[in-house]
Amino acid sequence: MQRFQALVEARLRQQPGLAELATQIGITPTQLNRVCHRVLGHSALGVLHGRLLLEAQRELGYTAMSVKQVAIGLGFADAGYFTRWFQRHTGLTPTAWRSASARGQ
């Protein structure tokens, strides 16, 4: 689990696939998912997305970067896809989340 989390941290902005991460650790994607569920209570993809979402929220909340700059910096090829992904995970668009964060909500 520690090796997986270290790889997630090191390669977060490249958005590696789970099969690639599992191979680097020396296990199968199925084994990786089992370990993540057992130890963290989330799928491996859930762990990766959770960390990516946290980084997106940090950059939106604490920098003046545009949504497009945040998206590209986090490895998204398209700001529109990033916006849809972010909204699916938070219920708000990145711009709306940034505004709510600035108001302390």
BAVO-414417 format. One line per 3 residues: number of its first residue (from 1); their letters; for each residue x, y, z of N, C-alpha, C. Coordinates in Angstrom, 2 decimals. Layout:
% residues N
NUM = A = X:Y:Z:X:Y:Z:X:Y:Z ~ ...
***
This chain:
% residues 105
1 = MQR = 0.82:-1.18:0.00:0.00:0.00:0.00:0.87:1.26:0.00 ~ 1.94:1.22:0.77:2.84:2.38:0.82:3.47:2.65:-0.54 ~ 3.84:1.59:-1.23:4.43:1.76:-2.57:3.41:2.34:-3.53
4 = FQA = 2.16:1.90:-3.46:1.11:2.44:-4.32:0.90:3.92:-4.03 ~ 0.78:4.27:-2.77:0.56:5.67:-2.42:1.75:6.54:-2.84 ~ 2.95:6.03:-2.73:4.13:6.78:-3.16:4.12:6.98:-4.68
7 = LVE = 3.71:5.95:-5.41:3.61:6.09:-6.87:2.52:7.08:-7.26 ~ 1.40:7.05:-6.56:0.32:8.01:-6.83:0.85:9.42:-6.63 ~ 1.56:9.66:-5.56:2.11:10.99:-5.29:3.12:11.40:-6.37
10 = ARL = 4.00:10.48:-6.71:5.07:10.80:-7.66:4.55:11.01:-9.08 ~ 3.50:10.31:-9.45:3.06:10.33:-10.85:1.68:10.96:-11.03 ~ 1.16:11.62:-10.01:-0.20:12.16:-10.01:-0.50:12.99:-11.25
13 = RQQ = 0.36:13.90:-11.59:0.12:14.83:-12.70:0.21:14.16:-14.07 ~ 0.71:12.94:-14.10:0.78:12.19:-15.36:-0.46:11.32:-15.55 ~ -1.27:11.18:-14.51:-2.46:10.34:-14.51:-2.19:8.94:-15.06
16 = PGL = -1.34:8.20:-14.39:-1.02:6.85:-14.86:-2.23:5.92:-14.74 ~ -2.25:4.90:-15.57:-3.30:3.89:-15.48:-3.04:2.95:-14.31 ~ -4.11:2.35:-13.81:-3.95:1.44:-12.67:-3.14:0.21:-13.03
19 = AEL = -3.30:-0.29:-14.25:-2.52:-1.46:-14.67:-1.03:-1.13:-14.64 ~ -0.69:0.05:-15.08:0.72:0.49:-15.08:1.25:0.58:-13.65 ~ 0.46:1.17:-12.75:0.89:1.29:-11.35:1.03:-0.08:-10.70
22 = ATQ = 0.06:-0.95:-10.96:0.11:-2.30:-10.38:1.36:-3.04:-10.87 ~ 1.66:-2.92:-12.15:2.84:-3.57:-12.71:4.11:-3.06:-12.05 ~ 4.18:-1.76:-11.80:5.37:-1.19:-11.15:5.55:-1.72:-9.74
25 = IGI = 4.42:-2.05:-9.09:4.48:-2.59:-7.73:4.76:-4.09:-7.76 ~ 4.42:-4.73:-8.88:4.65:-6.17:-9.00:3.43:-7.00:-8.67 ~ 2.24:-6.41:-8.79:1.00:-7.15:-8.55:0.04:-6.87:-9.71
28 = TPT = -1.08:-7.58:-9.72:-2.09:-7.37:-10.76:-3.03:-6.24:-10.34 ~ -3.73:-5.62:-11.30:-4.71:-4.60:-10.93:-5.79:-5.14:-9.98 ~ -6.18:-6.38:-10.13:-7.18:-6.98:-9.24:-6.63:-7.06:-7.81
31 = QLN = -5.39:-7.49:-7.67:-4.78:-7.55:-6.35:-4.67:-6.15:-5.74 ~ -4.30:-5.17:-6.57:-4.19:-3.79:-6.10:-5.54:-3.30:-5.57 ~ -6.60:-3.58:-6.30:-7.93:-3.18:-5.84:-8.30:-3.85:-4.53
34 = RVC = -8.01:-5.14:-4.41:-8.32:-5.86:-3.17:-7.60:-5.23:-1.98 ~ -6.32:-4.94:-2.15:-5.54:-4.35:-1.06:-6.08:-2.97:-0.71 ~ -6.38:-2.17:-1.71:-6.92:-0.82:-1.45:-8.25:-0.89:-0.71
37 = HRV = -9.12:-1.80:-1.14:-10.41:-1.95:-0.45:-10.20:-2.39:0.99 ~ -9.31:-3.35:1.20:-9.08:-3.88:2.54:-8.44:-2.83:3.45 ~ -7.45:-2.11:2.97:-6.70:-1.19:3.81:-7.36:0.19:3.89
40 = LGH = -7.84:0.71:2.77:-8.35:2.08:2.74:-9.87:2.19:2.57 ~ -10.51:1.07:2.23:-11.96:1.10:2.05:-12.41:1.71:0.74 ~ -11.49:1.87:-0.21:-11.79:2.43:-1.52:-11.08:1.62:-2.59
43 = SAL = -11.58:1.69:-3.81:-10.90:1.06:-4.93:-9.60:1.82:-5.21 ~ -8.72:1.19:-5.97:-7.47:1.85:-6.34:-7.77:3.11:-7.16 ~ -8.75:3.03:-8.04:-9.13:4.20:-8.82:-9.70:5.28:-7.92
46 = GVL = -10.47:4.89:-6.91:-10.99:5.85:-5.94:-9.88:6.57:-5.19 ~ -8.83:5.84:-4.85:-7.68:6.44:-4.17:-7.00:7.45:-5.10 ~ -6.78:7.04:-6.34:-6.13:7.91:-7.32:-6.98:9.16:-7.58
49 = HGR = -8.29:8.98:-7.78:-9.16:10.12:-8.02:-9.28:11.02:-6.80 ~ -9.30:10.43:-5.62:-9.38:11.23:-4.40:-8.17:12.14:-4.25 ~ -7.00:11.62:-4.56:-5.78:12.42:-4.46:-5.75:13.50:-5.53
52 = LLL = -6.21:13.16:-6.73:-6.27:14.12:-7.83:-7.27:15.23:-7.51 ~ -8.39:14.88:-6.92:-9.40:15.86:-6.55:-8.86:16.80:-5.47 ~ -8.17:16.26:-4.48:-7.58:17.09:-3.44:-6.61:18.10:-4.03
55 = EAQ = -5.79:17.66:-4.96:-4.82:18.57:-5.58:-5.54:19.63:-6.41 ~ -6.59:19.24:-7.11:-7.37:20.22:-7.90:-7.99:21.26:-6.97 ~ -8.54:20.82:-5.85:-9.15:21.75:-4.90:-8.10:22.68:-4.31
58 = REL = -6.94:22.17:-4.01:-5.86:23.02:-3.48:-5.48:24.10:-4.49 ~ -5.31:23.69:-5.73:-4.89:24.66:-6.75:-6.00:25.67:-7.04 ~ -7.24:25.24:-7.03:-8.34:26.18:-7.26:-8.51:27.12:-6.07
61 = GYT = -8.30:26.61:-4.89:-8.51:27.41:-3.68:-7.37:28.33:-3.30 ~ -6.15:27.95:-3.65:-5.00:28.69:-3.15:-4.13:29.33:-4.23 ~ -4.53:29.22:-5.49:-3.76:29.87:-6.55:-4.71:30.70:-7.41
64 = AMS = -4.14:31.52:-8.23:-4.93:32.33:-9.16:-4.92:31.71:-10.56 ~ -4.46:30.47:-10.66:-4.43:29.81:-11.97:-5.84:29.68:-12.52 ~ -5.94:29.75:-13.83:-7.25:29.55:-14.47:-7.62:28.08:-14.37
67 = VKQ = -8.89:27.79:-14.59:-9.34:26.40:-14.58:-8.58:25.61:-15.64 ~ -8.36:26.21:-16.79:-7.62:25.53:-17.85:-6.19:25.22:-17.40 ~ -5.54:26.15:-16.74:-4.17:25.93:-16.25:-4.15:24.80:-15.22
70 = VAI = -5.13:24.78:-14.33:-5.22:23.70:-13.33:-5.40:22.36:-14.04 ~ -6.33:22.34:-14.99:-6.61:21.10:-15.72:-5.36:20.56:-16.42 ~ -4.69:21.42:-17.16:-3.50:20.99:-17.90:-2.39:20.57:-16.93
73 = GLG = -2.23:21.31:-15.84:-1.22:20.99:-14.85:-1.44:19.65:-14.16 ~ -2.71:19.23:-14.11:-3.04:17.95:-13.48:-3.14:16.80:-14.49 ~ -2.75:17.08:-15.72:-2.69:16.01:-16.71:-3.94:15.80:-17.53
76 = FAD = -4.91:16.69:-17.42:-6.11:16.58:-18.25:-5.80:17.22:-19.60 ~ -6.17:16.57:-20.68:-5.89:17.09:-22.01:-6.86:18.20:-22.40 ~ -7.97:18.28:-21.68:-9.04:19.18:-22.06:-9.69:19.78:-20.82
79 = AGY = -9.81:21.10:-20.79:-10.41:21.77:-19.63:-11.88:21.41:-19.47 ~ -12.57:21.17:-20.58:-13.98:20.78:-20.52:-14.15:19.43:-19.83 ~ -13.28:18.47:-20.15:-13.34:17.17:-19.49:-13.04:17.32:-18.00
82 = FTR = -12.03:18.12:-17.67:-11.70:18.37:-16.27:-12.91:18.93:-15.53 ~ -13.59:19.89:-16.15:-14.77:20.50:-15.51:-15.84:19.46:-15.25 ~ -16.12:18.61:-16.22:-17.13:17.55:-16.04:-16.70:16.56:-14.96
85 = WFQ = -15.41:16.18:-14.97:-14.88:15.24:-13.97:-14.99:15.85:-12.57 ~ -14.57:17.10:-12.44:-14.61:17.78:-11.15:-16.04:17.90:-10.65 ~ -16.96:18.26:-11.52:-18.37:18.42:-11.13:-18.97:17.08:-10.73
88 = RHT = -18.60:16.01:-11.40:-19.11:14.68:-11.04:-18.66:14.29:-9.63 ~ -17.47:14.72:-9.24:-16.93:14.36:-7.92:-17.33:15.32:-6.80 ~ -17.64:16.56:-7.13:-17.94:17.54:-6.07:-19.35:18.10:-6.12
91 = GLT = -20.01:17.95:-7.26:-21.33:18.55:-7.42:-21.29:20.00:-7.88 ~ -20.08:20.55:-8.01:-19.90:21.94:-8.44:-18.89:22.00:-9.56 ~ -19.03:23.00:-10.42:-17.99:23.23:-11.42:-16.76:23.77:-10.69
94 = PTA = -15.59:23.71:-11.30:-14.40:24.27:-10.65:-14.57:25.75:-10.31 ~ -15.19:26.51:-11.20:-15.40:27.94:-10.94:-16.33:28.15:-9.76 ~ -17.43:27.39:-9.72:-18.37:27.51:-8.60:-17.72:27.05:-7.30
97 = WRS = -16.91:25.99:-7.37:-16.23:25.50:-6.16:-15.26:26.56:-5.66 ~ -14.52:27.20:-6.57:-13.58:28.24:-6.20:-14.30:29.40:-5.52 ~ -15.43:29.82:-6.07:-16.20:30.91:-5.48:-16.71:30.54:-4.07
100 = ASA = -17.24:29.33:-3.94:-17.73:28.89:-2.63:-16.59:28.79:-1.64 ~ -15.44:28.33:-2.09:-14.27:28.22:-1.22:-13.81:29.60:-0.75 ~ -13.84:30.56:-1.64:-13.42:31.93:-1.30:-14.35:32.55:-0.28
103 = RGQ = -15.63:32.16:-0.32:-16.62:32.68:0.64:-16.60:31.90:1.96 ~ -15.79:30.83:1.99:-15.68:30.04:3.21:-16.81:29.05:3.41 ~ -17.43:28.66:2.34:-18.55:27.69:2.45:-18.09:26.29:2.23
***
